[in-house]
Amino acid sequence: MPTLKLYGTPLSGHVHRVTLLLRMLNLDHQFIEAGAEFRQSPEFLRLNPFGQIPVLVDGDVVLGDSNAILVYLAKTYAPDSQWLPQSAVDAALLQQWLGKAAGEIRYGVASARLIKQFGTPEDYASALKVAARFLPQLEQHLQGRDFLVTAQATVADLACYTYVARAPEGGIALTAFPAINQWLQRIEALPGFIATPPLPLPDQINL
Ligand SMILES: N[C@@H](CCC(=O)N[C@@H](CS)C(=O)NCC(=O)O)C(=O)O
């Protein structure tokens, strides 16, 4: 098997979801640090013209986009496993949650963390508004469920995990969401789980 290469940074939630699946599938890989400057280099832009991490290199296959990489890894290295359910309905629901990861989660809790921790020029009020609508919806969905799509963790859970778990690093408290907290703990108990390095917590807002 060719050595898998993952370009990323340890603090990126998009990269972290891929790291989680690689570890949970026991796939050896080389982690290549790709900071902001390198991401603009011709060498990196040849790998991903969007200039974003993560990028996965698997032999001749070069893929950007964290959710696309999760699907590729599960289909290639764990077909017929819990990670990518096959029924039409479950596969569709999984796509729905990957969409939430790239939509409401990216522009809500993840945006708040980018602003508070890295000074990214995004709109904090808008991030809070998106999070304030989405987190109660997620809480309601998780009431009476262990995971987002099926009774076991899928790539959708990994895609949605990191930025929700790290919402307090963006100043958004999770204390009012018991079902979300239990879901986070279930993911943290999966074999191979590793956390992102913790960042200092700013003052917390209860949504
Ligand atoms: N949709 C992409 C988003 C990835 C993303 O936003 N990555 C950030 C780091 S967390 C990045 O590379 N930002 C640099 C940029 O957008 O120029 C994915 O899921 O991989």
The ligand as an SDF file (V2000), in Angstrom:
LIG
                    3D

 20 19  0  0  0  0  0  0  0  0999 V2000
  -14.3320   22.8230    2.1960 N   0  0  0  0  0  0  0  0  0  0  0  0
  -12.9640   22.6820    2.6140 C   0  0  0  0  0  0  0  0  0  0  0  0
  -12.5950   23.8140    3.5730 C   0  0  0  0  0  0  0  0  0  0  0  0
  -11.1890   23.6780    4.1030 C   0  0  0  0  0  0  0  0  0  0  0  0
  -10.7100   24.9290    4.7880 C   0  0  0  0  0  0  0  0  0  0  0  0
  -11.4260   25.9270    4.9270 O   0  0  0  0  0  0  0  0  0  0  0  0
   -9.4550   24.8650    5.2120 N   0  0  0  0  0  0  0  0  0  0  0  0
   -8.8400   26.0230    5.8310 C   0  0  0  0  0  0  0  0  0  0  0  0
   -8.0620   25.6130    7.0650 C   0  0  0  0  0  0  0  0  0  0  0  0
   -9.1550   25.0150    8.3270 S   0  0  0  0  0  0  0  0  0  0  0  0
   -7.8850   26.6200    4.8460 C   0  0  0  0  0  0  0  0  0  0  0  0
   -7.1190   25.9360    4.2230 O   0  0  0  0  0  0  0  0  0  0  0  0
   -7.9730   27.9510    4.6950 N   0  0  0  0  0  0  0  0  0  0  0  0
   -7.1370   28.6880    3.8040 C   0  0  0  0  0  0  0  0  0  0  0  0
   -7.9160   29.3330    2.6940 C   0  0  0  0  0  0  0  0  0  0  0  0
   -9.1460   29.1540    2.6170 O   0  0  0  0  0  0  0  0  0  0  0  0
   -7.2860   30.0410    1.9230 O   0  0  0  0  0  0  0  0  0  0  0  0
  -12.7560   21.3270    3.2810 C   0  0  0  0  0  0  0  0  0  0  0  0
  -13.7200   20.7600    3.7950 O   0  0  0  0  0  0  0  0  0  0  0  0
  -11.6430   20.8130    3.2540 O   0  0  0  0  0  0  0  0  0  0  0  0
  1  2  1  0
  2  3  1  0
  2 18  1  0
  3  4  1  0
  4  5  1  0
  5  6  2  0
  5  7  1  0
  7  8  1  0
  8  9  1  0
  8 11  1  0
  9 10  1  0
 11 12  2  0
 11 13  1  0
 13 14  1  0
 14 15  1  0
 15 16  2  0
 15 17  1  0
 18 19  2  0
 18 20  1  0
M  END
$$$$
